[in-house]
Amino acid sequence: MKLLAVAVAGRGLLDPTEPVFRADDEALLRGSAAFETLPVYSGQPFELERHLARLRASLPTLGLPPLDEGAAESLVATIVDEIGGDFVLRLYRTDASFVATAAPIPLGIEEQRERGLRMHVVETGLPAALVVGAKATSYALALAALRDAERNGRDDALFVADGIVLEAPTSNIWWRRGDVLSTPTTGPGVLPGVTRAVAWELAQDAGLAVREDRFPLTELAGADEAFTTSSVREVMPVISVDDATIGDGRPGPVAARLQEALRVRSRR
């Protein structure tokens, strides 16, 4: 991934190829950094307040120092003023540094949205409740699950614990039966995604019922349609889970409606 810009609190903009994390930073040794990823459209960070609220909430869970008042907003403004336009913004808080980066929006997302994701089930244990809600950089399991999905000829992974649907490595999962949308409740194994919250609001605005619970995989397999939500890929249709085809095997209409509504909100 080629970075467009890098800014560090207290140092300002730096050469994107210059190292910014200290060798003794616990983030490098133990993956203990908190981070957030969000899109910027036409120079406007989407749902910045929600992302910053989750970042600040992650810090005490991970044993990281709080941010100074206004530090996050200032660092974001530095990056946005430098780049403008559309890009992916990431914020990293470690024990020693607070860093923001800008990267291009990945290619191929719209083509993937047109055909839909094929997901691969990865059985996993339920994560400890001690880290519930914290978004940390310790992504070893997520990356291993994605590689496992690719080895099985699929696009993404789906974490399942004792037959209960959790989430994907970098997104929340949803499905529809009739006019009712379902998504796993947040808690151990399910991060409270910002785009998940936005999709919930948009679904209710569209007159759809939304429910959350601990659901068995059979619920998802028998759905009329399914999709994931995340900050970068937004609303992404799912057309199969392992060998089970979802609905008619094509991206569903509600996913398309929510994606359009999300784009309208993000460009507002």
C-alpha positions in Angstrom: 0.0 0.0 0.0 1.5 3.3 -1.1 0.8 6.1 1.3 -0.2 9.5 0.1 0.7 11.4 3.3 1.7 10.8 6.9 1.3 13.1 9.9 2.5 12.7 13.5 1.2 14.6 16.4 3.9 17.1 17.5 5.9 16.7 14.3 3.4 17.5 11.5 3.6 16.2 8.0 6.5 13.8 7.2 7.9 12.0 4.2 5.6 8.9 3.8 8.7 6.7 3.6 10.1 8.0 6.9 9.8 5.7 10.0 7.4 7.1 12.6 7.2 4.4 15.3 9.9 3.8 17.9 11.6 0.4 18.1 10.6 0.1 21.7 7.0 0.9 21.1 4.7 -1.8 22.6 2.6 -1.5 19.5 5.4 -3.2 17.5 6.1 -5.9 20.1 2.5 -6.8 21.1 0.2 -5.2 18.6 -1.3 -3.1 21.4 -2.1 0.0 19.3 -5.6 1.4 18.8 -6.6 2.4 15.3 -9.5 3.7 13.2 -10.1 3.6 9.4 -12.5 5.8 7.7 -13.2 7.2 4.2 -12.7 10.8 3.2 -15.0 12.1 0.4 -14.3 15.4 -1.3 -12.1 16.4 1.7 -14.8 15.5 4.3 -14.1 12.6 6.7 -17.2 10.5 7.0 -18.6 9.9 10.5 -15.4 11.3 12.0 -17.0 11.9 15.4 -18.2 8.3 15.7 -14.8 7.0 14.8 -13.0 9.3 17.3 -15.4 8.3 20.0 -14.6 4.6 19.4 -10.9 5.4 19.3 -11.0 7.2 22.6 -13.1 4.3 24.1 -10.4 1.8 23.0 -7.5 3.5 24.7 -8.2 2.5 28.4 -9.0 -1.1 27.4 -5.6 -1.3 25.7 -3.8 0.5 28.4 -2.9 3.5 26.2 -2.7 7.1 27.2 -5.6 9.4 26.4 -5.4 11.9 23.6 -4.9 15.6 24.3 -8.0 17.8 23.8 -8.3 18.6 20.1 -5.3 16.5 19.1 -7.2 14.1 16.9 -9.2 16.8 15.1 -5.9 18.8 14.5 -4.1 15.7 13.1 -7.0 14.9 10.8 -7.2 18.4 9.5 -3.5 18.3 8.7 -3.9 15.3 6.5 -7.1 16.5 4.9 -5.7 19.9 4.1 -2.7 18.2 2.5 -4.6 15.7 0.3 -8.2 16.7 -0.2 -10.5 14.7 -2.5 -11.3 11.0 -1.7 -8.9 8.7 0.2 -8.7 6.3 3.2 -7.7 7.9 6.5 -6.2 5.8 9.3 -5.4 6.9 12.8 -3.0 5.0 15.0 -2.6 5.5 18.8 0.3 3.7 20.4 2.0 4.2 23.8 4.5 6.6 22.2 2.9 8.1 19.1 -0.3 9.4 17.5 -0.1 9.0 13.7 -2.4 9.6 10.8 -2.0 8.3 7.3 -3.7 8.8 3.9 -3.9 6.1 1.3 -5.8 5.7 -2.0 -9.2 4.0 -1.9 -8.5 0.4 -3.0 -9.2 -0.5 -6.6 -11.7 -3.1 -7.6 -14.3 -2.4 -4.9 -17.1 -1.5 -7.3 -16.4 -4.6 -9.5 -16.6 -6.7 -6.3 -19.8 -5.0 -5.3 -21.4 -5.9 -8.7 -20.7 -9.6 -8.3 -20.8 -10.0 -4.5 -18.6 -11.8 -2.0 -18.1 -15.5 -1.6 -17.4 -16.1 2.1 -15.5 -18.9 3.8 -16.5 -20.0 7.3 -13.7 -20.0 9.8 -14.5 -21.7 13.2 -13.0 -19.7 16.1 -13.4 -19.5 19.8 -15.2 -16.5 21.4 -12.7 -13.7 22.2 -12.3 -12.6 25.8 -14.8 -10.1 27.1 -11.8 -8.0 28.4 -11.2 -6.5 25.0 -14.9 -6.0 23.9 -15.3 -2.9 21.8 -11.6 -2.1 21.4 -10.3 -1.8 17.8 -6.7 -2.9 18.1 -4.0 -3.6 15.5 -3.5 -7.2 16.6 -4.9 -8.6 13.4 -3.0 -11.9 13.1 -6.2 -14.0 13.3 -8.0 -11.8 10.8 -5.2 -12.0 8.3 -4.8 -15.8 8.7 -8.6 -16.2 8.1 -8.4 -14.1 4.9 -5.5 -16.2 3.6 -7.5 -19.4 4.5 -10.5 -18.0 2.5 -8.3 -17.3 -0.5 -6.8 -20.8 -0.4 -10.3 -22.1 -0.6 -11.1 -19.9 -3.6 -13.3 -17.4 -1.8 -13.1 -13.6 -1.2 -13.6 -13.2 2.5 -13.9 -15.1 5.8 -16.7 -15.3 8.2 -16.0 -16.1 11.9 -18.3 -18.6 13.5 -18.0 -19.7 17.2 -19.8 -23.0 18.1 -22.2 -22.5 15.2 -23.0 -18.9 16.1 -22.3 -16.2 13.5 -19.9 -13.4 14.6 -18.4 -11.1 12.0 -15.9 -11.0 9.1 -12.3 -10.0 9.7 -12.8 -6.4 8.8 -16.6 -6.0 8.6 -19.9 -6.7 10.2 -22.3 -9.2 8.6 -26.0 -8.8 7.8 -28.8 -10.8 6.1 -32.4 -10.3 5.2 -35.5 -12.5 5.3 -38.5 -10.7 3.9 -38.5 -7.2 5.3 -36.4 -8.0 8.4 -32.7 -7.4 8.6 -30.6 -9.4 11.1 -27.1 -8.8 12.4 -25.1 -10.3 15.3 -25.2 -8.3 18.5 -22.0 -6.5 19.4 -20.0 -7.9 22.2 -17.3 -10.6 22.4 -16.3 -11.4 18.8 -18.4 -8.6 17.2 -17.0 -5.1 17.0 -19.5 -2.2 17.1 -18.8 -1.0 13.5 -19.4 2.6 12.7 -20.8 1.7 9.3 -22.9 -0.9 11.0 -24.5 1.9 13.0 -25.1 4.0 9.9 -26.6 1.1 8.0 -29.0 0.4 10.9 -30.2 4.0 10.8 -30.6 3.9 7.0 -32.5 0.6 7.1 -34.9 2.0 9.7 -35.3 5.2 7.5 -36.3 2.8 4.6 -39.0 1.1 6.7 -37.1 -2.1 7.4 -37.1 -3.9 10.7 -33.7 -4.6 12.2 -32.9 -7.1 14.9 -29.7 -8.2 16.6 -29.0 -11.3 18.5 -26.7 -14.4 18.7 -27.8 -16.2 15.5 -26.9 -19.7 14.2 -25.2 -20.1 10.9 -28.3 -21.8 9.5 -30.2 -18.4 9.8 -27.7 -16.8 7.5 -27.6 -19.7 5.1 -31.4 -19.5 4.5 -31.5 -15.8 4.0 -32.9 -14.0 1.0 -29.8 -11.9 0.7 -26.7 -10.9 2.8 -24.1 -8.2 2.9 -21.3 -6.9 5.0 -20.7 -3.3 6.2 -17.3 -1.6 6.7 -15.8 1.8 6.3 -13.9 1.3 3.1 -16.0 -1.3 1.3 -19.2 0.2 2.7 -22.2 -2.1 1.9 -20.9 -5.2 0.1 -23.2 -7.9 -1.1 -22.6 -11.6 -0.1 -23.7 -14.3 -2.6 -22.5 -17.5 -0.9 -21.2 -18.9 2.4 -19.0 -21.9 1.8 -21.2 -24.1 -0.5 -24.5 -22.5 0.4 -25.8 -20.0 -2.1 -27.5 -16.9 -0.5 -30.8 -16.2 -2.1 -30.6 -16.4 -5.9 -26.8 -16.1 -5.9 -26.8 -12.5 -6.9 -26.4 -9.2 -5.0 -29.6 -8.3 -3.4 -31.9 -5.2 -3.7 -31.7 -4.0 -0.1 -27.9 -4.0 -0.1 -28.1 -1.8 -3.2 -30.6 0.5 -1.6 -28.5 0.9 1.6 -25.4 1.5 -0.4 -27.0 4.3 -2.4 -28.4 5.8 0.8 -25.0 5.6 2.4 -23.4 7.4 -0.5 -26.1 10.1 -0.4 -25.3 10.6 3.3 -21.6 10.6 2.8 -21.7 13.2 0.1 -24.2 15.4 1.9 
